[in-house]
Structures are given as structure tokens and as C-alpha cells.
Amino acid sequence: MSDQSIDPSAVAESELATRRGVFRAVAFRDPEDGNEHLALVLGPLGEGEDVLVRVHSECVTGDAMGALRCECGDQLDAALDRIVGEGRGVLVYLRGHEGRGIGLLAKFRTLALQDEQGLDTVDSATVLGLPVDARDYGPAARVLRHLEVRSVRLLTNNPDKGRSLEDHGVKVASRVPLLMPARAQNRAYLAAKRDRLGHDLPHLDPPPNGSDPALG
Ligand SMILES: [Zn+2]
């Protein structure tokens, strides 16, 4: 696919001390989507082989506000913990990915529909004429190339994400599950991700007979 590279004039980096440790923070403007994204790098990446990588889609409600109706914030925390635990890895934080790429306003329109009509995360988008998943992983591929990452162990439950990165030239050596315990507030959302979006979530219980259909 596209083989554009990030212009050096569109990159800035510094050390970033966090609660978990000190990362090398790399901000960049993607040449194709025009958004400013962030990569946090931990440890020397060496030859860039088998690097533990999380490509995280921005979710301001989950990531920054601690919202419980998705598992984004939990996954962001867990991914950073895993990278720190290994002492080496990259977290790519992709902006412009709210609501699987539909934007914040549209995301809230789908949330309102979910609450008012009981629609799931897929149908609430399609009813509004919105794409179910409009995310572009090209910026992640480009920054990984910029960082000289040659192959990744990808922290995700979403096989499509691995395939999309491979389409953009990233060698995905393996997929590492990032399973978050379900909460009452996100059980239906997780079930829809499993049943309708093909996410690999083997830890979720099948809906018990009658009482708690995955939408309950
Ligand atoms: Zn979220």
C-alpha cells in the first residue's frame, strides 16, 4: 500500500517522565491524514525485531475521563503496563480515531441511540449512515517505520487491526491478547465487538439463558 514516509520536519520528540517510567515521546504529523499523533517508545529497540507494540485508537471518554462503557482506558493502561513490564516496546496513540473513526460528535450520537433504542455499537452507526469502522492504521505503520521497528508483537484482540497494519507493510510476528475483564457497563459492548466485529474475546461468557442476553 502507501509507502509515504513521515517528513523529518513533521516530527518532534522529547523524554516524557510518566507514573510508569520515562519514555521517549515522539510526536508526528502524518503526511496522509494530517493529524498529529504520538508514539511512546520504551527501551532501546535494538534491531527492531519482535517489538511489543500497542496501536491505540484515541477515545477521549475512555482514555482521559475513565468512562466505563468501553474498555479503551483499561486497555491503554494495561498496554503501557505490559510494555513497562517488558522494558521495551512502543505505544502508538492515534488521534482522529474517536468512535472507530467517525469523530466525537458522531460517537455521542451513536451512544444516545444505544441508550434510547437498545441498538448495539454496530447498528447505532449504520442507522445514522455512518461507517462501522473508518480507522486508518497508515499513520501507525509510518511511525513504526520511522522508528525502525521491523516486526511487531501486536497487543490487540482485533485480527483486522493486524491485517490492516500488514497491508501497510508492518510485519506482525504475532498477536498478543489484551483481554480486559468485562464490567456491567461494557458487557454488551464487548459482546458486540466479539459477535459482530470479529474480535477475539474468549474470556467473555456466553449470555446466560434468558436472563442477561448480551444486550442487557
Ligand atoms: Zn472507548
Boltz pocket constraint, residues with backbone or C-beta under 6 A from the ligand:
constraints:
  - pocket:
      binder: B
      contacts: [[A, 59], [A, 61], [A, 62], [A, 63], [A, 70], [A, 71], [A, 72], [A, 73]]
      max_distance: 6.0
